Amino acid sequence: MELSRSHAEQLDKRDPLGAFRSKFLIPENENGQRIYFLGNSLGLQPKSTQTAIDFVLQQWANEGVESFHKGERPWLNLHDQLVQPVSTIVGAHKQEVSIMGQLTVNIHLMMVSFYRPNGKRRKILMEAKAFPSDQYAVHSFVSHMGLNPDEDILLVHPAPGTSHIDETHLLDVIEQHRDELALVFLGGVNYYSGQLFDIKTISAAAKKAGAMVGWDLAHAAGNVELRLHDWQVDFACWCSYKYMNGGPGAVAGIFVHSNHLHDPACKKLTGWWGYKREERFKMHDRFQPEPDATAWQVSTPSMLLYACLKSSLILVEEAGWSSILSKQYQLVEWIKAVISDLRSPLFTCITPDSRGCQVSLLFHEKGRMVYDRLFEKGFMVDWREPNVIRLAPVPLYNTFTEVWMFREAMKEILHELE
Ligand SMILES: Cc1ncc(COP(=O)(O)O)c(C=O)c1O
């Protein structure tokens, strides 16, 4: 691949999504727009989000609680308007998706439904170094069930000398523990290394072993292609503040495979927002679930958060999910070429070839200095203790030229520090 500014500019010129950048608020410094490669942490704010929030505030001001049912955009319709684009993004049927709550809380709710320890079959397989909140959630849930997390959580470690997990080894571990596994629960894209797992193959292996399989898709939803229904994933959860640009603390989402929606063995913790919608306000004593994944909703969702997410999903629909994915593939190839060109004794790229937009650079020394220099030069990337810089240029608002500028900035910095 030709690594030149003119090639990057040509790629940008030909980019059918080029116009979408101007629909986002790009952070600035005294020199103008900064280069934001933090879509894996907090996606940028669409310009339309302010108007969407103002609209809900105005509804609240004008009609109060009546706004749930009345007006041109009743709040009760918002959930279904979100489910449509999100099911496309995660590759699900509409009835398998619910937009609700927050990621870690949803992991607990999913554990209630899908962690079903029974005799010897009670282990949960996770990646060592899963995102800490996942570890805390699973650990506390296993303890809550009266089991021993030290025995019943089975950790798969990265291959020696690397930061990513060898999938053949992972599949072997599933096979070796086939009679003991109750659940396989992994992150679709690892937050630290950026490794994208083969969700289809691992899910099939887990099911063949007789286990349930669930995925934390915080770093995968809105980033990579997913086909949760076809891949027979039992459940998944994700947040919407990263690649879906739903805003800080955005409302999250869950997927429950249609195989489980009417299965009485699939227990859940319930609340009135999961009650059959046509009778929800009749205030019956006994719970009757919605016939779809909305049955897992517990509490009244925030209409402000729904409005934020809707404003960003409108952009995804306008751009087209398949166009976003094809720019993502091109961008990933471009980033790979740029990073491998930056050979330096100071760092190793720990992201394997199977990846989404994120690249993680493990620094052997001077990592913090590189991060600080990048920041001074207007680049917003992510510093992960103890020594990793993560960067994630994303299709909707980043450009090929920005990635090329990153290469130039890094060359200067590395030249100065090596
Ligand atoms: C992989 C992963 N899991 C869980 C979480 C925690 O999410 P929340 O704070 O929304 O519960 C995060 C947050 O970034 C994450 O990246």
The ligand as an ORCA input file, in Angstrom:
! r2SCAN-3c Opt
* xyz 0 1
  C     -15.588     -4.434     27.840
  C     -16.298     -3.583     28.846
  N     -17.115     -4.177     29.741
  C     -17.750     -3.454     30.686
  C     -17.592     -2.082     30.769
  C     -18.312     -1.315     31.851
  O     -19.385     -0.661     31.324
  P     -20.415      0.167     32.239
  O     -19.614      1.102     33.072
  O     -21.243      0.908     31.242
  O     -21.172     -0.815     33.052
  C     -16.765     -1.423     29.846
  C     -16.572      0.031     29.901
  O     -15.865      0.646     29.166
  C     -16.099     -2.194     28.872
  O     -15.258     -1.631     28.000
*
